[in-house]
Amino acid sequence: QAFTNTMLGRVTHLMTGIQQSHYCAGSSVAVCVSAAAALYPCTKALCCARARLSNGQSILELGCGWGSLSLFMAQAYPSSSITAVSNSSTQKEFIMKRARDLDIHNLQVITADMVDFQVCMKC
């Protein structure tokens, strides 16, 4: 419990800094939002709010894991384009099946090693 509380405190602190810095996309945003959502699933909406996500944005989540946050964002922001990146093809297959089951069409999952990953996004 102490470890979880410590990690959540760090995530919250990092997210506050990100919000103030107005980062558009990047590993810091994705990692912080994903880490908090993984620790406390009920915080997905709060994490998205703190990251200043809104409908119509292009959203990049690096290190999406099994996709719970990606799927949440795709449903919460139906006019947004969600791109999730994982190094696991198994995770990609799982997320895309869930997206099909939930009739989600604004989510794509890319399997890539973050060492080699490149993206060009306009903020």
N, C-alpha and C positions, 0 to 999 in steps of 0.2 A: 504494500500500500504506500509506503513512504517513497519508494522508487517511482511509482506511478504519479504521485503528487508532485515530486520534484520534476519529472519530465513534463508534466502538464504545465507547470509554472514556467519552464523554459520555453515551451511551445508558445504559450500565451505572450511571454515577453518578446519572443522573436516576431510573432504576428503583429504585435503593437508597433514594433519598429518598422516592419514592412508596410503597414498601413500608413504610417507617417511618411515613409519614403516614396510612396506611390509607385511601387514596382508593378509593372504590367504583367509580366510573365517571367518565369525562371524557376530554377530548382528551389530557391529559398521559399517562395510562395507555396509551391506544390508540396514540398517536404513538410513545412509547418502545418499546412491545412490537413494533409494526409495523416501526419502523426497524431494530431489532436483528434481527428475523426476516428482513428483506429483505437485510441485510448478510451474515448467516450463517444459512442455512436450518436448520442442525443445532441452532441455539439456540432454536427454537420452544418446545420443552418447558421449557428453562431459563427463558425469558422468562415463560412461563405460570406456572411455579413461583414466580418472583420477584414476579409480580403477585398471587400468592396466589389463583389461579383454582382452582376446584374444581367437581366435578360438582354440578349442581342450581342453579347461579347464572344470573342474567341478565347476559350479557356484551355490552358495546357496544364495537365497534371503529370508530373514526372515521378516515377516510382509509384504507380497506382495500386500495386498489390492485387487483391482480388476484386477491386473495382467498386467497393461500396460507395465511396465518395463520388467517383465518376458517374455512377448510375444515379445517385442522388442529385448531382448537379444537372445531369441531362433531363431529369424529370422536373426539377425546380425551375430551370431556365430553358424552356422548350425552344426559344428562338436563338439560343446560343449554339455555338459549335464547340463541342467538347472533344479534345484530343488527349487521350491517356497513353502513357508510355510505360511499358513493363519489359523486363528482360526475359520474361517467361511466356512461351507460346501456350502453355497450359492455362495460365492466367488469362491470356487474351481470349482463348476459346471459351472459357467459363464466362467472362464478362460479356462477350458478344452473344452467347446463348441467353444470358439473363436479359440483355437488351432486347433481343427478339421476343422473349417471353413477355416483356413489359411494353412491347410495341414502341421502343425508343429508336429514333432515327437520326438523332443529332450527336451521336457518339461514335468516334472511331478509336481503335486501339492499335498502337504501333508496338511491335516487338523490336527492341533495340538495346544495345549495350550503351549506357550513358557516356562511356568514354568516347564513342564514335558518333553519338547522336548529334545531328544538326537540325536546326529549325529556323525558319524565317517567318516571323509574325509581325504584323503591324499593330501597334498599340492604339 
